[in-house]
Each structure stands twice: as C-alpha cells, then as structure tokens.
Amino acid sequence: MGIPFVDLKAQFRAYEAEIREQIDSVLQSSQFILGPKGADLERRLAAYVGAKHAFGCSSGTDALLLALMAYGVGSGDEIITTPFTFIATAEVIALAGAKPVFVDIEPGTYNIDPLKVEEALTKKTRGIIAVSLYGQCADLESILKISSEYGIFVIEDGCQSFGAARNGKMSCGFPQVGTTSFFPSKPLGCFGDGGMVFTSDDGIANRISGLRNHGQWERYRHRAIGINGRLDDLQAAVLLAKFPHFPAEAERRAAAGARYSVSLGDVVTVPAIAPGNTHVYAQYSIRTDRRDELAAHLSENGVPTAIHYPVPLHRQEAFAHLGYGEDDFPVSSAVSREILSLPMSAFLSREDQDEVIRQVLRFFGK
Ligand SMILES: *Cc1c(COP(=O)(O)O)cnc(C)c1O
C-alpha cells in the first residue's frame, strides 16, 4: 500500500457511523433539495466563518459565478485576479460575460500582489477576485483598502482556504463576499460537488438566494435570469457529519505541514506563511528547480505528488483571446515550473510523513 495523496478512505472509516446516520435521515425525510440539512449547514458554517449569511451551492465554481451575478457583472466589465490559480476563478469571469484581467502573484505566498492590482485598475474595473491559494488568506486588508478607495467589490476565492484565519478573522468571513468549495479533496469535502457563498451584505445575500434557484424569490415568479446552483441535502448531510471534526482536522493538517517545513527547509523552498495567517494546507507545495526529477524519484519510491498548477492561466488556450504574452507574469510562470505538492491530509500518519520527508531528503543526498 503506497502513501495516499489525500486519504479520503481513512476519513470515511473514522466518521462512518455519523455519516451514515446523517445520510439516512435525509433518505427517510425525502427532502433532497433546499431542505433542512442545507439550512442547518448554512447556519453553522456562517457562524464558523463569522458571516451573516451563507448559501449552499452546487460547486465552488457556481459559488463564484453567483457572487459575480449578484454584483450584476457582465459585458464591458473587468475583474482582476491572478493567472496562478485553478481555472474556475477566471472561467466564471468569462462566463459572466466580463473580461479577466490578470496581475502577478507575490513570490512568497503565491497570492495576489496588491501593488500590482493598483497598476491594473481601469475605468472598467468592477471588482477583484482574491484567491487564498493553497490554504492561506491573501492580503485581504490591502485588497479591501483598494476596493473602498476605488468603489469596486472584492470576492475572496476561499475554495482552498476554508478554516484558515488571518489576523483573527476566518477565511470566507471577510467583507464583502467569500466562496468555498466542498469538492471531495478540499479541506472540508463532501461526496460529490458542492460549495458555499458567504456574505454579510444583506442586499447581495438576497440576490444570491434567488439567483441560485432559477431567479426565483417566490415560486414560479422569475424576476431574474438565475441558475440551478443549489447544494443538495445529501451533500449537506455529509458535511454536517464531518464539520464537527473539521477544526481538529485543520490543526492536524497544520501540524503535518509544520513538520514537513522544519525537515525540508534546507533542500527546497517550503511554504511561506504571511504574518497573521494560519495555513490549512489544502495543498502542501514546495518549490525546487529540480521539480520534475524530484517528482519522478518520489513516484518511483511510492510517494505520490501533484502539480498545482503546471500552466498559468494566461498561457491556457481558453484565454488566448485575452492576448497576453508568454512572459507577462514572470512570478506565476516561474512558480508553475518549480511547484510540487506533497501528500497531505488530516489522516496522513506520522510514519507516512516521515517516509515523504526521508525520500525528499534522499533525492538531495541528505
Ligand atoms: C477547487 C477550486 C475552485 C472550484 O471549486 P469546485 O467546487 O471544484 O467547482 C475554484 N477556485 C479554486 C482556487 C479552487 O481550488
């Protein structure tokens, strides 16, 4: 048995009775869509992140799309984000009919560089999607300051950072909107696709509540063009069973990451945690200019790895129409060549952590 990259099987075994009980209660009630489990989950997670409202969504992608729709984003608008993220962040901007405007990342945290944001502002800029990549918050104070100065909105893409804190505030709970994903391998995952959008803005909350349900605020009265963007109650039930264990899991992930960093800091670039941040390590990602050789060595020795992300978005065919050049975002491009994610989960045993560390050190002759 090799080391699992994300150990979902061990997690299921640990909570199996609670998960089955929650699922069974949905099956008994036959309330599958916009039922009591979803509402209960929304209340609990809103309280956890410190937001006034939460809306379960069909995915993290739809949570982002709904946030843009709630702000009325469309043709002629520009939304600023980084090219070093999962495609969904920028895909929804284009889906909403707007133009993604990329700015480069900070070399330490791989999150959006607030100084670069100011340079990219135009009269058409409507908002910023700040991704809290790998599990630590972006510099949201600086981004929110720009947003209030220029009258534009901020969405935190917290699809990887649910459970992380920044200066005592939880990811997804910052003003104005935060979104997360419950894709199975995310820090808090369900058994399929799911996501959530959080806000403390009553107006935006009201828009999202109808937009995620076909633009209905009242049954069969469609006041706006919406989507089928709801989280179903079976997924909410799984999350209700897992959530009580989540804070302890986040601590175990952070502890595993800290052990990696102490042991590997001499041979590779380990994740830099910005002052005031905690890290949930949705991905534990190191950097080395011998990335591909290291990945091959680890694979041969039973240690799975992944690359998040090998091709920055400005070089993706889907965004060729934006007209960016290969060399436009040098930090993003350099990081995409050197980044490598190691096995990480709350159920990664100490022995497996030691084996990962041993194999990385062995590659570097240590
Ligand atoms: C996973 C992810 C998404 C999309 O979430 P889905 O639930 O897979 O749709 C968006 N942004 C980031 C940064 C992600 O990691």
The ligand as an SDF file (V2000), in Angstrom:
LIG
                    3D

 15 15  0  0  0  0  0  0  0  0999 V2000
  -11.4660   23.9680   -6.3350 C   0  0  0  0  0  0  0  0  0  0  0  0
  -11.3730   25.3880   -6.6690 C   0  0  0  0  0  0  0  0  0  0  0  0
  -12.4060   26.0830   -7.3030 C   0  0  0  0  0  0  0  0  0  0  0  0
  -13.6430   25.4130   -7.8300 C   0  0  0  0  0  0  0  0  0  0  0  0
  -14.3580   24.6300   -6.9330 O   0  0  0  0  0  0  0  0  0  0  0  0
  -15.2690   23.4420   -7.4880 P   0  0  0  0  0  0  0  0  0  0  0  0
  -16.0610   23.0300   -6.2850 O   0  0  0  0  0  0  0  0  0  0  0  0
  -14.3550   22.3620   -7.9790 O   0  0  0  0  0  0  0  0  0  0  0  0
  -16.1290   23.9800   -8.5610 O   0  0  0  0  0  0  0  0  0  0  0  0
  -12.2660   27.4420   -7.5020 C   0  0  0  0  0  0  0  0  0  0  0  0
  -11.1530   28.0930   -7.1180 N   0  0  0  0  0  0  0  0  0  0  0  0
  -10.1260   27.4560   -6.5310 C   0  0  0  0  0  0  0  0  0  0  0  0
   -8.9290   28.2500   -6.1230 C   0  0  0  0  0  0  0  0  0  0  0  0
  -10.1920   26.0790   -6.3100 C   0  0  0  0  0  0  0  0  0  0  0  0
   -9.1610   25.4620   -5.7390 O   0  0  0  0  0  0  0  0  0  0  0  0
  1  2  1  0
  2  3  1  0
  2 14  2  0
  3  4  1  0
  3 10  2  0
  4  5  1  0
  5  6  1  0
  6  7  2  0
  6  8  1  0
  6  9  1  0
 10 11  1  0
 11 12  2  0
 12 13  1  0
 12 14  1  0
 14 15  1  0
M  END
$$$$
